């Protein structure tokens, strides 16, 4: 056993211990500082500990991988880092650079999860497409200087510990070790390292060993719990290395019969994968002159923040009042979270289910068919307070909408208040002026993209008398907000909506306008005990957003209980206007009877290279992995929504099963099929 006295062995084990301790400490920072998992409260301790057990095995794997290059330099037969100062210097440079990158990725991961509720993955590379805006948003939202100092301090302490270990082990007195002891010791360490990298000690097939993988962290079917078991560095690598295929044509063909029926395709053609259909003018068309249409995208506003959907602090009195006078949708979903992806789906009628970049960043597909072009005798405007080049959204707007006038940063008279440009209130005021100045010869379509309910949650000095409320942090967190600033940003957005309605009335276009107000996604939230457990535990709160179609003089008030999706908005407007049109997108008029029975809406519940997809109704959610594996049915009204109720409701399970996979794969296909010919 003399090999146990080996300096190289002590160096390797000591280095792994230092790195492993560092990574486990960072995992604890994530658990207590960023994760929404609370052992014994939100989740049983048994599940939390099992998930942490998977996570620390990933951490141990990364620690060994970081240590291996230095160890190989020490294990060289003659010229090695034990004897050579030059090779010791190479090892030190390796540790400095590798740990700098690893720690930076952890810090980015913390911010990424705090912002989006998803661990760092390859889809985050999309922010590199807008480096200047991303950098400015980070600077205005986070204490960048302190974070940088913390990163450097942690890097310095870690490198110091490893350098100190090197001196203590390599410079001590040599103890002789026999040849066979070295051979057996080396073999033993190879076996140990093998099992550490595999991440398993049982049920290992040595002919085809399957290592511990990212999906093992999601064994409980809970996205929040699964996030706790991931290692951000390894998970980023896993998502980065997977080829980003455009779509799976074989799957589109397999589910073509179900999806063509779902969409009401006139003449199904599975050979050509034709999803186009001609939609006639609807009998529920509005009488009289064609109304104006205004889409208002409510930045980062989920149902959890709106009083009409149950928020106990009632932070949205204007939206609550409008809900009583509008078509109010109790189960409205965006297909994928993210501003650019919501803009895409609302304009093109196709869910943006791209897995790494947003579809707006793909220059080959930004020229989409859109039903907005069926408004042939309309003025068309798109207004945004900041730069529409964020995520290349302006490419979609300009290339897809004929005759659109895009107003953005640089045009406005008002001054910018933060990274997102002018305030929402100033955006509404200047948009109102644009609408008033339009010729009265024809109606208008306007798309207003707000941004104020977003970090850094700026409250402008000039805000028409709006005043922030200084509630306690405990009080706002009990009502879903993560901070007082976020709570007041929601209040300000609601205030600005109320002011815009006043402007519309004063300007004379209120009574003949259909206002379509919808959230683009929910933001990160705190406690939502006032909502049904399914929204939190199944992750639906990210996709579940408010929708109000407000036109009291034209439509009156009505409540909709069925599930409705974002892509349905433009077909519904076309139906109300009595427009006959051709489409090959995913959207359907929500006033028509759906062929599948109770209405079904496709979702992406977890983004990235390995998305978790779903199909939701007002009562059920069927979710599965992107490849169709591990499907499960969940009762949205249950106190234990994570339970798989497929056996209790076999007919609903069989109804939703093909639609879930089929709608997702068809959406991927439609991103390319819906491109307009040049």
C-alpha positions as MATLAB code, in Angstrom:
seq = 'XXXXXXXXXXXXXXXXXXXXXXXXXXXXXXXXXXXXXXXXXXXXXXXXXXXXXXXXXXXXXXXXXXXXXXXXXXXXXXXXXXXXXXXXXXXXXXXXXXXXXXXXXXXXXXXXXXXXXXXXXXXXXXXXXXXXXXXXXXXXXXXXXXXXXXXXXXXXXXXXXXXXXXXXXXXXXXXXXXXXXXXXXXXXXXXXXXXXXXXXXXXXXXXXXXXXXXXXXXXXXXXXXXXXXXXXXXXXXXXXXXXXXXXXXXXXXXXXXXXXXXXXXXXXXXXXXXXXXXXXXXXXXXXXXXXXXXXXXXXXXXXXXXXXXXXXXXXXXXXXXXXXXXXXXXXXXXXXXXXXXXXXXXXXXXXXXXXXXXXXXXXXXXXXXXXXXXXXXXXXXXXXXXXXXXXXXXXXXXXXXXXXXXXXXXXXXXXXXXXXXXXXXXXXXXXXXXXXXXXXXXXXXXXXXXXXXXXXXXXXXXXXXXXXXXXXXXXXXXXXXXXXXXXXXXXXXXXXXXXXXXXXXXXXXXXXXXXXXXXXXXXXXXXXXXXXXXXXXXXXXXXXXXXXXXXXXXXXXXXXXXXXXXXXXXXXXXXXXXXXXXXXXXXXXXXXXXXXXXXXXXXXXXXXXXXXXXXXXXXXXXXXXXXXXXXXXXXXXXXXXXXXXXXXXXXXXXXXXXXXXXXXXXXXXXXXXXXXXX';
ca = [
       0.000    0.000    0.000;
       3.035    2.239   -0.327;
       1.412    3.862   -3.390;
      -0.922    5.675   -1.002;
       2.091    7.828   -0.066;
       2.445    9.055   -3.638;
       2.893   12.834   -4.005;
       1.025   12.729   -7.292;
      -1.895   10.883   -5.712;
      -2.119   13.399   -2.882;
      -1.902   16.238   -5.397;
      -4.716   14.746   -7.484;
      -7.007   13.951   -4.563;
      -6.318   17.282   -2.876;
      -7.022   19.208   -6.081;
     -10.248   17.307   -6.703;
     -11.290   17.977   -3.104;
     -10.661   21.733   -3.455;
     -12.522   21.969   -6.761;
     -15.356   19.716   -5.603;
     -15.792   21.769   -2.424;
     -15.915   24.939   -4.517;
     -18.561   23.535   -6.884;
     -20.693   22.153   -4.041;
     -20.531   25.544   -2.315;
     -21.746   27.197   -5.519;
     -24.556   24.645   -5.687;
     -25.599   25.666   -2.183;
     -25.549   29.315   -3.274;
     -27.919   28.375   -6.085;
     -30.181   26.376   -3.765;
     -30.563   29.074   -1.123;
     -30.096   32.164   -3.253;
     -31.788   31.486   -6.574;
     -33.754   28.238   -6.651;
     -37.458   28.303   -5.837;
     -37.132   24.859   -4.223;
     -37.603   24.863   -0.447;
     -37.020   21.549    1.263;
     -39.907   20.480    3.454;
     -42.206   23.186    2.037;
     -42.384   23.343   -1.738;
     -40.841   19.882   -2.111;
     -40.265   16.928    0.232;
     -36.742   16.726    1.612;
     -36.353   13.226    0.189;
     -36.751   14.524   -3.372;
     -34.546   17.540   -2.729;
     -31.730   15.406   -1.310;
     -31.999   12.887   -4.141;
     -31.757   15.685   -6.675;
     -28.808   17.229   -4.845;
     -27.171   13.798   -4.889;
     -27.373   13.787   -8.676;
     -26.086   17.342   -8.788;
     -23.018   16.715   -6.634;
     -22.125   13.756   -8.865;
     -22.073   16.185  -11.784;
     -19.920   18.500   -9.661;
     -17.486   15.690   -8.873;
     -17.276   14.850  -12.571;
     -16.419   18.460  -13.416;
     -13.853   18.640  -10.604;
     -12.074   15.553  -11.960;
     -12.190   16.887  -15.532;
     -10.643   20.167  -14.389;
      -7.907   18.305  -12.514;
      -7.027   15.797  -15.229;
      -4.840   18.056  -17.457;
      -2.669   19.060  -14.491;
      -2.517   15.473  -13.317;
      -1.400   14.224  -16.721;
       1.459   16.741  -16.657;
       2.464   15.377  -13.258;
       2.234   11.755  -14.387;
       4.540   12.008  -17.404;
       7.376    9.446  -17.073;
      10.451   11.702  -17.020;
       9.758   15.311  -17.869;
       6.812   16.228  -15.626;
       5.532   19.012  -13.428;
       6.938   17.382  -10.294;
      10.450   18.034  -11.598;
       9.994   20.818  -14.159;
       9.238   24.415  -13.227;
       8.111   25.068  -16.796;
       5.419   22.395  -16.664;
       4.316   23.659  -13.250;
       3.801   27.020  -14.893;
       1.696   25.393  -17.614;
      -0.461   23.740  -14.943;
      -0.939   27.054  -13.157;
      -1.974   28.821  -16.358;
      -4.465   26.011  -17.020;
      -6.046   26.408  -13.593;
      -6.190   30.192  -13.892;
      -7.887   30.168  -17.293;
     -10.146   27.181  -16.675;
     -11.400   28.411  -13.312;
     -11.905   31.925  -14.672;
     -14.223   30.519  -17.350;
     -15.981   28.077  -15.012;
     -16.657   30.667  -12.309;
     -17.813   33.194  -14.900;
     -20.262   30.616  -16.265;
     -21.612   30.024  -12.752;
     -22.137   33.755  -12.188;
     -23.853   34.065  -15.574;
     -25.956   31.012  -14.721;
     -27.164   32.634  -11.498;
     -28.284   35.725  -13.405;
     -29.745   33.670  -16.249;
     -31.869   31.650  -13.831;
     -32.936   34.722  -11.857;
     -34.040   36.329  -15.112;
     -35.589   33.414  -17.039;
     -35.982   30.570  -14.553;
     -33.823   28.289  -16.721;
     -30.263   27.075  -16.140;
     -27.585   28.336  -18.507;
     -27.711   26.559  -21.882;
     -26.688   27.101  -25.482;
     -29.786   29.200  -26.189;
     -28.145   31.969  -24.108;
     -25.777   32.556  -27.021;
     -28.613   34.464  -28.671;
     -27.798   37.424  -26.422;
     -24.419   37.734  -28.151;
     -26.341   38.901  -31.189;
     -27.177   42.102  -29.284;
     -24.031   42.611  -27.233;
     -24.410   46.339  -26.715;
     -28.019   46.203  -25.524;
     -27.362   43.123  -23.389;
     -24.351   44.804  -21.789;
     -26.299   47.969  -21.053;
     -29.223   46.040  -19.570;
     -26.830   44.115  -17.306;
     -25.105   47.328  -16.258;
     -28.386   49.017  -15.380;
     -29.955   45.981  -13.711;
     -27.170   44.406  -11.670;
     -24.256   45.566   -9.486;
     -21.759   44.618  -12.171;
     -18.740   46.066  -10.354;
     -19.432   44.117   -7.165;
     -20.198   40.957   -9.088;
     -16.893   41.315  -10.964;
     -14.998   41.856   -7.724;
     -16.671   38.802   -6.234;
     -15.731   36.734   -9.281;
     -12.100   37.879   -9.086;
     -11.921   37.269   -5.336;
     -13.313   33.752   -5.626;
     -10.982   33.050   -8.541;
      -8.015   34.297   -6.538;
      -8.830   32.189   -3.476;
      -9.367   29.059   -5.579;
      -6.137   29.446   -7.532;
      -4.207   30.243   -4.357;
      -5.450   27.027   -2.729;
      -4.423   24.952   -5.747;
      -1.007   26.600   -5.992;
      -0.448   26.044   -2.292;
      -1.417   22.386   -2.669;
       1.099   22.023   -5.482;
       3.959   23.311   -3.347;
       3.004   21.270   -0.276;
       2.787   17.980   -2.194;
       5.469   18.241   -4.892;
       8.197   19.832   -2.741;
       8.078   17.405    0.151;
      10.540   14.575    0.681;
      10.354   11.690   -1.788;
       9.250    8.313   -0.442;
      10.243    5.267   -2.508;
       7.380    3.269   -4.069;
       7.910   -0.089   -5.735;
       7.102   -0.747   -9.384;
       4.174   -3.079   -8.773;
       2.749   -0.723   -6.150;
       2.805    2.071   -8.734;
       1.138   -0.180  -11.316;
      -1.637   -1.324   -8.963;
      -2.130    2.182   -7.628;
      -2.398    3.665  -11.105;
      -4.865    0.987  -12.179;
      -6.985    1.591   -9.100;
      -7.104    5.327   -9.789;
      -8.077    4.735  -13.428;
     -11.022    2.622  -12.244;
     -12.059    5.255   -9.685;
     -11.862    8.060  -12.262;
     -13.859    5.950  -14.724;
     -16.734    5.497  -12.283;
     -16.604    9.162  -11.260;
     -16.914   10.244  -14.901;
     -19.692    7.719  -15.525;
     -21.465    9.072  -12.455;
     -22.881    5.674  -11.565;
     -21.737    2.788   -9.409;
     -24.636    0.416  -10.052;
     -26.379   -0.930  -13.155;
     -23.350   -0.091  -15.287;
     -23.074   -2.000  -18.556;
     -19.305   -2.094  -19.133;
     -19.806   -2.957  -22.815;
     -21.883    0.145  -23.337;
     -21.687    2.297  -20.200;
     -24.366    5.013  -20.072;
     -23.124    7.972  -18.048;
     -25.191   10.147  -15.759;
     -26.920   12.640  -18.033;
     -28.743   15.927  -17.668;
     -32.166   14.293  -17.983;
     -31.484   12.259  -14.835;
     -31.904   15.475  -12.867;
     -35.547   15.632  -14.015;
     -36.470   12.248  -12.630;
     -39.340   13.746  -10.600;
     -40.932   15.459  -13.591;
     -40.532   18.852  -11.907;
     -38.595   21.513  -13.825;
     -37.747   23.571  -10.748;
     -36.468   20.551   -8.880;
     -34.602   19.307  -11.943;
     -32.810   22.635  -12.309;
     -31.356   22.069   -8.848;
     -29.660   18.880  -10.069;
     -27.906   20.377  -13.103;
     -24.337   21.580  -13.360;
     -24.373   24.723  -15.521;
     -20.992   24.115  -17.162;
     -21.725   20.515  -18.131;
     -25.316   21.324  -19.111;
     -24.135   24.167  -21.338;
     -21.747   21.777  -23.055;
     -24.486   19.177  -23.500;
     -26.786   21.692  -25.175;
     -24.000   23.146  -27.288;
     -22.864   19.906  -28.873;
     -26.241   18.695  -30.117;
     -26.824   19.428  -33.832;
     -29.551   22.006  -34.370;
     -31.612   20.346  -37.091;
     -34.342   22.472  -38.633;
     -37.174   19.956  -38.199;
     -37.885   16.249  -38.274;
     -39.683   15.674  -41.571;
     -40.489   12.062  -40.732;
     -42.339   13.165  -37.599;
     -44.222   15.862  -39.505;
     -45.394   13.206  -41.963;
     -46.323   10.754  -39.233;
     -48.632   13.231  -37.510;
     -49.885   14.967  -40.650;
     -53.367   13.342  -40.523;
     -54.023   14.579  -36.977;
     -52.567   18.066  -37.500;
     -54.210   18.668  -40.865;
     -57.537   17.765  -39.226;
     -56.722   20.039  -36.250;
     -56.110   22.941  -38.633;
     -59.038   22.173  -40.904;
     -56.947   21.748  -44.074;
     -59.260   21.774  -47.102;
     -57.450   19.216  -49.248;
     -54.973   17.251  -47.121;
     -51.841   16.260  -49.003;
     -49.439   14.234  -46.875;
     -47.004   13.827  -49.754;
     -46.504   17.576  -50.147;
     -46.981   18.313  -46.413;
     -49.476   20.989  -47.388;
     -51.045   22.811  -44.429;
     -52.552   25.673  -46.434;
     -56.302   26.214  -46.276;
     -58.765   28.798  -47.478;
     -60.827   30.352  -44.684;
     -64.096   31.979  -45.808;
     -65.652   35.117  -44.369;
     -67.264   34.222  -41.058;
     -70.929   34.726  -40.155;
     -69.909   36.415  -36.897;
     -68.303   39.319  -38.768;
     -68.956   42.762  -37.327;
     -71.442   45.013  -39.063;
     -70.609   48.543  -40.113;
     -67.330   50.232  -40.966;
     -64.087   48.327  -40.452;
     -62.692   49.045  -36.974;
     -59.151   49.945  -36.021;
     -57.063   47.218  -34.375;
     -54.405   47.863  -31.746;
     -52.200   45.082  -30.396;
     -50.591   45.977  -27.071;
     -47.859   43.600  -25.923;
     -47.564   43.814  -22.138;
     -43.928   43.157  -21.283;
     -43.284   40.363  -18.743;
     -46.864   40.373  -17.492;
     -48.238   37.012  -16.405;
     -51.628   36.222  -14.965;
     -50.017   35.891  -11.520;
     -49.514   39.670  -11.397;
     -53.057   40.684  -12.371;
     -55.859   41.193   -9.890;
     -58.508   39.874  -12.300;
     -56.672   36.528  -12.294;
     -56.366   36.367   -8.534;
     -53.445   38.496   -7.360;
     -54.322   39.406   -3.749;
     -52.736   42.879   -3.796;
     -54.818   44.011   -6.799;
     -51.900   45.868   -8.398;
     -53.758   46.288  -11.720;
     -56.995   48.217  -11.109;
     -57.147   49.477  -14.702;
     -56.738   46.058  -16.289;
     -59.201   44.624  -13.765;
     -61.767   47.256  -14.747;
     -61.145   46.665  -18.444;
     -61.541   42.916  -17.922;
     -65.112   43.484  -16.777;
     -65.841   45.340  -20.016;
     -63.929   43.078  -22.420;
     -63.616   39.630  -23.816;
     -61.726   38.154  -20.890;
     -59.718   34.970  -21.454;
     -59.127   32.925  -18.333;
     -56.775   30.374  -19.956;
     -54.578   32.156  -22.482;
     -51.073   30.897  -23.267;
     -48.079   32.018  -25.264;
     -46.483   28.971  -26.938;
     -42.924   29.812  -25.836;
     -41.586   32.340  -23.340;
     -39.483   35.286  -24.502;
     -40.285   38.663  -26.005;
     -38.890   38.003  -29.481;
     -40.646   34.641  -29.645;
     -43.968   36.232  -28.685;
     -43.550   38.939  -31.310;
     -42.808   36.208  -33.851;
     -45.846   34.055  -33.055;
     -48.239   36.995  -32.809;
     -47.225   38.222  -36.276;
     -46.510   35.009  -38.192;
     -49.058   32.728  -36.509;
     -46.342   30.091  -36.033;
     -44.896   29.281  -32.591;
     -41.175   30.026  -32.452;
     -39.982   26.599  -31.323;
     -36.398   27.086  -32.516;
     -34.065   25.574  -29.956;
     -30.934   27.732  -29.739;
     -31.550   31.036  -31.481;
     -34.819   32.881  -31.780;
     -36.378   32.536  -35.211;
     -35.992   36.300  -35.688;
     -32.222   35.758  -35.805;
     -32.443   33.380  -38.751;
     -32.080   35.528  -41.862;
     -33.482   32.744  -44.043;
     -36.960   32.753  -42.501;
     -37.752   36.298  -41.306;
     -39.873   36.988  -44.395;
     -43.040   35.300  -43.107;
     -46.619   35.164  -44.291;
     -48.829   37.138  -41.900;
     -52.548   37.836  -41.803;
     -51.724   41.485  -41.118;
     -51.187   41.753  -44.870;
     -54.839   40.805  -45.360;
     -55.669   44.235  -43.864;
     -55.099   45.679  -47.304;
     -56.887   48.970  -46.783;
     -55.336   49.803  -43.408;
     -52.600   52.084  -42.181;
     -50.051   49.885  -40.378;
     -47.781   51.010  -37.548;
     -45.383   49.273  -35.170;
     -44.085   51.264  -32.219;
     -41.419   50.338  -29.683;
     -39.711   52.582  -27.156;
     -36.253   51.124  -27.697;
     -34.280   49.568  -30.516;
     -36.244   47.078  -32.613;
     -32.951   45.488  -33.609;
     -33.004   43.610  -30.295;
     -33.073   39.934  -31.285;
     -33.410   41.134  -34.891;
     -37.146   41.687  -34.411;
     -37.118   44.499  -36.945;
     -36.258   41.976  -39.679;
     -39.510   40.115  -39.045;
     -41.576   43.293  -38.814;
     -40.160   44.927  -41.890;
     -39.841   41.869  -44.116;
     -43.179   40.298  -43.257;
     -45.630   43.204  -42.966;
     -46.224   45.064  -46.215;
     -46.405   48.828  -45.869;
     -45.550   48.834  -42.150;
     -44.165   52.006  -40.589;
     -41.794   51.108  -37.770;
     -41.193   53.762  -35.121;
     -38.388   53.122  -32.639;
     -35.516   54.620  -30.696;
     -34.114   57.596  -32.551;
     -37.496   58.767  -33.814;
     -39.122   59.745  -30.527;
     -39.113   63.258  -29.103;
     -39.028   61.901  -25.559;
     -35.709   61.064  -23.932;
     -34.617   57.549  -23.108;
     -35.073   56.531  -19.476;
     -33.043   53.296  -19.541;
     -31.675   50.605  -21.833;
     -35.143   49.908  -23.229;
     -35.562   53.430  -24.592;
     -38.338   55.878  -23.745;
     -40.853   55.123  -21.005;
     -44.048   53.230  -21.779;
     -46.074   56.315  -20.920;
     -44.145   58.404  -23.439;
     -44.489   55.570  -25.951;
     -48.272   55.624  -25.518;
     -48.376   59.414  -25.775;
     -46.309   59.602  -28.938;
     -48.119   56.623  -30.484;
     -51.422   58.327  -29.719;
     -50.140   61.409  -31.537;
     -49.181   59.278  -34.541;
     -52.643   57.711  -34.634;
     -54.366   61.081  -34.372;
     -52.252   62.432  -37.230;
     -53.125   59.587  -39.589;
     -55.399   60.448  -42.538;
     -59.006   59.534  -41.789;
     -59.469   57.842  -45.155;
     -58.990   54.320  -43.751;
     -58.640   52.498  -40.429;
     -55.337   51.584  -38.824;
     -53.567   48.565  -37.388;
     -51.044   49.379  -34.665;
     -48.729   47.090  -32.711;
     -47.411   48.682  -29.517;
     -44.561   46.874  -27.775;
     -44.080   47.981  -24.167;
     -40.892   47.365  -22.172;
     -41.143   49.104  -18.786;
     -42.105   46.004  -16.786;
     -38.592   44.645  -17.184;
     -35.316   44.977  -15.374;
     -34.126   47.519  -14.345;
     -37.804   48.391  -13.522;
     -37.265   52.104  -14.034;
     -39.843   54.509  -12.571;
     -39.501   57.687  -14.686;
     -39.542   61.077  -13.008;
     -42.221   62.329  -15.393;
     -45.086   59.853  -15.118;
     -48.343   61.858  -14.935;
     -48.553   61.566  -11.159;
     -47.915   57.852  -10.698;
     -46.476   57.122   -7.271;
     -44.623   54.009   -6.180;
     -45.913   52.242   -3.065;
     -43.362   51.239   -0.450;
     -44.745   47.875    0.601;
     -42.659   45.401    2.560;
     -40.656   42.802    0.662;
     -42.504   40.017    2.476;
     -45.861   41.402    1.384;
     -45.022   41.689   -2.335;
     -43.276   38.300   -2.367;
     -46.386   36.719   -0.884;
     -48.228   38.098   -3.927;
     -45.865   36.813   -6.571;
     -43.363   39.658   -7.059;
     -39.711   39.027   -6.309;
     -39.044   42.636   -5.326;
     -40.823   45.877   -4.481;
     -39.400   47.334   -7.715;
     -41.002   44.602   -9.754;
     -44.331   45.086   -7.966;
     -44.317   48.817   -8.732;
     -43.299   48.198  -12.352;
     -46.485   46.133  -12.786;
     -48.494   48.932  -11.185;
     -46.875   51.437  -13.536;
     -47.673   49.323  -16.604;
     -51.292   49.113  -15.469;
     -51.358   52.878  -14.839;
     -50.032   53.535  -18.345;
     -52.692   51.275  -19.902;
     -55.329   53.321  -18.104;
     -53.802   56.541  -19.407;
     -53.692   55.190  -22.975;
     -57.392   54.354  -22.827;
     -58.023   57.960  -21.737;
     -55.925   59.220  -24.662;
     -57.827   57.021  -27.115;
     -61.125   58.426  -25.874;
     -59.870   61.997  -26.059;
     -58.504   61.414  -29.574;
     -61.792   60.010  -30.848;
     -60.780   56.494  -31.957;
     -61.643   54.549  -28.791;
     -65.183   53.514  -29.752;
     -64.170   52.166  -33.168;
     -61.045   50.300  -32.068;
     -60.450   46.719  -30.945;
     -57.669   46.745  -28.353;
     -55.939   43.359  -28.017;
     -53.868   43.372  -24.813;
     -51.686   40.354  -24.010;
     -48.603   39.486  -21.991;
     -45.524   38.255  -23.814;
     -44.462   35.926  -20.979;
     -44.415   35.837  -17.232;
     -41.334   37.027  -15.380;
     -39.614   35.251  -12.511;
     -42.015   35.056   -9.605;
     -41.982   34.330   -5.908;
     -44.861   32.722   -4.021;
     -48.087   32.090   -5.972;
     -50.094   30.114   -3.439;
     -53.162   32.057   -4.568;
     -52.982   30.256   -7.951;
     -53.752   26.588   -8.535;
     -50.733   24.381   -7.707;
     -50.437   23.238  -11.333;
     -49.266   26.638  -12.510;
     -46.246   26.572  -10.223;
     -45.406   22.882  -10.097;
     -45.848   22.204  -13.821;
     -44.227   25.465  -14.895;
     -47.356   26.792  -16.610;
     -47.045   30.194  -14.967;
     -44.342   31.155  -17.503;
     -46.680   30.661  -20.498;
     -49.960   31.670  -18.833;
     -50.490   35.383  -19.527;
     -53.444   37.763  -19.578;
     -55.506   38.431  -22.695;
     -58.158   41.093  -22.989;
     -59.898   41.981  -26.242;
     -61.397   45.338  -25.404;
     -64.002   47.008  -27.578;
     -67.089   47.742  -25.451;
     -68.978   49.486  -28.234;
     -68.295   46.684  -30.735;
     -67.984   43.443  -28.769;
     -69.335   43.955  -25.276;
     -68.176   41.804  -22.352;
     -67.702   38.041  -22.376;
     -65.680   35.415  -20.500;
     -63.873   32.626  -22.322;
     -63.129   29.474  -20.362;
     -61.424   27.380  -23.068;
     -57.667   27.340  -23.583;
     -56.605   29.861  -26.214;
     -53.192   30.431  -27.813;
     -51.275   33.452  -29.062;
     -51.367   32.328  -32.692;
     -55.188   32.505  -32.606;
     -55.280   36.307  -32.301;
     -54.905   37.356  -35.934;
     -57.298   34.689  -37.305;
     -59.866   35.886  -34.760;
     -59.429   39.492  -35.893;
     -59.803   38.384  -39.524;
     -63.004   36.562  -38.597;
     -64.430   39.659  -36.899;
     -63.579   41.758  -39.955;
     -65.207   39.279  -42.338;
     -61.982   38.730  -44.287;
     -61.580   35.705  -46.511;
     -57.964   34.578  -46.410;
     -55.516   31.777  -47.088;
     -53.100   30.654  -44.383;
     -50.556   27.938  -43.701;
     -49.878   28.933  -40.077;
     -50.927   27.387  -36.755;
     -53.545   29.924  -35.674;
     -57.337   29.453  -35.770;
     -60.312   31.719  -35.205;
     -61.252   31.178  -31.551;
     -64.914   31.850  -32.344;
     -65.115   28.770  -34.561;
     -65.639   25.226  -33.327;
     -62.290   23.372  -33.027;
     -62.203   20.022  -34.888;
     -60.440   18.271  -31.993;
     -63.274   18.934  -29.545;
     -62.209   20.858  -26.454;
     -59.620   23.368  -27.641;
     -55.934   22.342  -27.403;
     -52.972   24.756  -27.306;
     -49.342   23.658  -27.923;
     -46.633   24.784  -25.493;
     -42.915   24.602  -24.865;
     -42.558   24.247  -21.103;
     -38.764   24.162  -20.965;
     -36.646   25.717  -23.693;
     -33.226   24.743  -24.953;
     -31.705   21.940  -26.940;
     -33.811   19.352  -25.093;
     -37.181   21.084  -24.741;
     -40.062   19.804  -22.671;
     -43.189   20.165  -24.798;
     -46.874   20.060  -23.975;
     -50.462   20.459  -25.065;
     -52.821   22.213  -22.685;
     -56.593   22.447  -22.370;
     -58.599   24.193  -19.700;
     -58.473   21.036  -17.581;
     -55.387   19.021  -18.544;
     -51.768   19.244  -19.578;
     -50.011   16.485  -21.478;
     -46.242   16.907  -21.404;
     -43.374   14.902  -22.866;
     -39.757   15.234  -23.856;
     -39.135   16.695  -27.303;
     -38.500   13.227  -28.711;
     -41.861   11.915  -27.494;
     -40.456    9.998  -24.531;
     -41.917    9.979  -21.020;
     -45.399   11.372  -21.813;
     -47.633   12.112  -18.837;
     -51.089   13.605  -18.307;
     -51.763   16.076  -15.494;
     -54.982   17.390  -13.953;
     -54.753   21.187  -13.721;
     -57.361   21.316  -10.962;
     -55.674   18.756   -8.721;
     -53.909   19.561   -5.462;
     -51.212   17.121   -6.611;
     -50.790   18.114  -10.260;
     -47.499   16.243  -10.703;
     -49.410   12.964  -10.553;
     -49.714   11.202  -13.907;
     -53.450   10.669  -14.434;
     -53.212    8.986  -17.841;
     -54.827    5.806  -16.526;
     -57.709    7.717  -14.933;
     -58.433    9.626  -18.159;
     -57.344    7.299  -20.995;
     -59.488    8.970  -23.673;
     -58.049   12.419  -22.957;
     -54.553   10.946  -22.846;
     -54.992    9.286  -26.233;
     -56.531   12.457  -27.680;
     -53.680   14.706  -26.580;
     -50.785   12.305  -27.172;
     -50.472   12.693  -30.973;
     -51.402   16.373  -30.885;
     -48.580   17.203  -28.467;
     -45.766   15.767  -30.566;
     -47.447   16.539  -33.865;
     -48.079   20.225  -33.142;
     -44.520   20.723  -31.933;
     -42.867   19.081  -34.943;
     -45.288   20.800  -37.320;
     -44.466   24.185  -35.774;
     -40.766   23.523  -36.427;
     -41.645   22.716  -40.039;
     -43.908   25.752  -40.403;
     -41.076   28.128  -39.457;
     -39.692   27.322  -42.918;
     -42.897   26.457  -44.774;
     -44.462   29.814  -43.883;
     -41.673   31.800  -45.576;
     -42.885   34.029  -48.379;
     -41.422   33.566  -51.833;
     -39.072   36.339  -52.802;
];
